[in-house]
Amino acid sequence: MRVDIMTLFPEAVAASLKISILGRAEKKGILDIRCVQIRDYTDNKQQQVDDYPYGGGWGCVMMAQPLKSCLDAVCADAGERRRRVIYLSPQGKPFDQAAARRLAGEYDHLVLVCGHYEGVDERFIEQCVDEELSLGDFVLTGGEIAAMAVTDAVCRLIPGVLSDEECFTGESHWDGLLEYPQYTRPETWEGREVPEVLRGGNDAQIRRWRRKKMLERTMDKRPDLWEKAELSPEDRELEAEIRKDRSRLQLTGAVECRPVREEDAEAVELLFRQARNYLRRHRVDQWQGDYPARQEVLEDMERGEGYVMTYEGRVAGYFCLSSRPEEGYTAITDGKWRREGPYCVIHRSCVGAEYRGTGMADRMFRSAEDLTLAMGISDLRVDTHRHNEAMKALLKRRGFQYRGNVLVEVGPGSDPRRQAFEKVL
Ligand SMILES: C[S@@+](CC[C@H](N)C(=O)[O-])C[C@H]1O[C@@H](n2cnc3c(N)ncnc32)[C@H](O)[C@@H]1O
């Protein structure tokens, strides 16, 4: 692809187009980008390129003659090619990815004409220009920035400029959608983690997650594109999933953490039942007997260790926070605790079914962390069943680390094997 940019400021344009990816592609001979000084083609001694507008008015207008002479020289030099002469103008059709694809696919010589001052003599546009392109509905002082944008967007689509076609086919605007969010190292930055699915290495899951994010982002950020988007049957399924996720409760009201009271026992028992059903549905052999029940709640309350999370006054979650050493934690296997000193343990944590996926569980763990610190303790521990993926995802999000395996007896007939996690606060 050859691109000639006709401008009054060739050095400024060349400085940004002859570097990085485009610069390397030019060295390889895939691109040929030339910045041509219009002033070199004037037929007057003063090298004047502009003059006052007929009819009066503000500013100056670029004369047709230097532009036409410059264009003729460029065309003669380039010879017969699939050529397109484009005038960058705020009156042109807004430039977009579809235009970039069209120009990259249909032509091998672009001549980009940059106006300045009040613009260019209309007769040059009528006689020599194939199309006008605008960078957007605003006015720049010159066409250079627009020409650079067009050159960059078109040239990166030319085969061989980017290392792989995938570099641009998954990007924003390729198929009418915006791209998914991108992350790089480190895994945790200022307390924000890279989404777990991207770290898991499961290609199918990653692909699905990314597609869902593309749909979600386009829906939110660009409703105009979303309206026109062509969705596959899989996209429709993902769209339905997004709408379902969104119909979940949004925690816009007051969330509080307070010590459990006797009158909360029934509501907490309901939370236990919902958690038991959830675990059974997910084939997790945890809490499948009588434990936990009202008795544990009342005992937690007497010891001052039971807490409820409330949403607008209603019981939404429960946990026990104990600073008493947990017998089963002493004999940890396949690893060890990071800290030796005093620690708190979270037991019996659960949130109500309608609060799943709302951030309530995160709020609950944050409250447990705050309560631990308020006791002057900075080591917080918890254990869970090895198949309890929801709990493990929550622990990971909250910065807990897997420490090893422990045995926790919670009644006859239940499997005591648990994975142990710790967070140093
Ligand atoms: C100050 S502008 C002239 C604007 C012109 N008087 C008008 O109102 O349509 C000077 C030059 O900047 C360039 N330019 C300004 N805004 C642009 C835009 N949105 N897209 C592309 N080029 C633009 C054009 O080449 C134009 O000739």
PDBQT file of the ligand as one rigid body, heavy atoms in Angstrom, charges set to zero:
ROOT
HETATM    1  C1  LIG A 501     -10.263  24.979  10.170  1.00  0.00    +0.000 C 
HETATM    2  S1  LIG A 501     -10.578  23.661   9.061  1.00  0.00    +0.000 S 
HETATM    3  C2  LIG A 501     -11.652  24.354   7.905  1.00  0.00    +0.000 C 
HETATM    4  C3  LIG A 501     -13.058  24.160   8.262  1.00  0.00    +0.000 C 
HETATM    5  C4  LIG A 501     -14.023  24.736   7.233  1.00  0.00    +0.000 C 
HETATM    6  N1  LIG A 501     -13.942  26.156   7.214  1.00  0.00    +0.000 N 
HETATM    7  C5  LIG A 501     -15.443  24.329   7.563  1.00  0.00    +0.000 C 
HETATM    8  O1  LIG A 501     -16.092  25.003   8.353  1.00  0.00    +0.000 OA
HETATM    9  O2  LIG A 501     -15.899  23.290   7.032  1.00  0.00    +0.000 OA
HETATM   10  C6  LIG A 501      -9.070  23.467   8.234  1.00  0.00    +0.000 C 
HETATM   11  C7  LIG A 501      -8.809  22.074   7.700  1.00  0.00    +0.000 C 
HETATM   12  O3  LIG A 501      -8.737  21.161   8.738  1.00  0.00    +0.000 OA
HETATM   13  C8  LIG A 501      -9.156  19.903   8.298  1.00  0.00    +0.000 C 
HETATM   14  N2  LIG A 501     -10.202  19.444   9.226  1.00  0.00    +0.000 N 
HETATM   15  C9  LIG A 501     -10.820  20.161  10.151  1.00  0.00    +0.000 A 
HETATM   16  N3  LIG A 501     -11.687  19.427  10.860  1.00  0.00    +0.000 NA
HETATM   17  C10 LIG A 501     -11.631  18.186  10.367  1.00  0.00    +0.000 A 
HETATM   18  C11 LIG A 501     -12.305  16.994  10.661  1.00  0.00    +0.000 A 
HETATM   19  N4  LIG A 501     -13.226  16.929  11.600  1.00  0.00    +0.000 N 
HETATM   20  N5  LIG A 501     -11.964  15.893   9.953  1.00  0.00    +0.000 NA
HETATM   21  C12 LIG A 501     -11.033  15.944   8.986  1.00  0.00    +0.000 A 
HETATM   22  N6  LIG A 501     -10.365  17.064   8.664  1.00  0.00    +0.000 NA
HETATM   23  C13 LIG A 501     -10.665  18.179   9.328  1.00  0.00    +0.000 A 
HETATM   24  C14 LIG A 501      -9.638  20.055   6.860  1.00  0.00    +0.000 C 
HETATM   25  O4  LIG A 501      -8.647  19.561   6.010  1.00  0.00    +0.000 OA
HETATM   26  C15 LIG A 501      -9.816  21.523   6.746  1.00  0.00    +0.000 C 
HETATM   27  O5  LIG A 501      -9.592  21.974   5.440  1.00  0.00    +0.000 OA
ENDROOT
TORSDOF 0
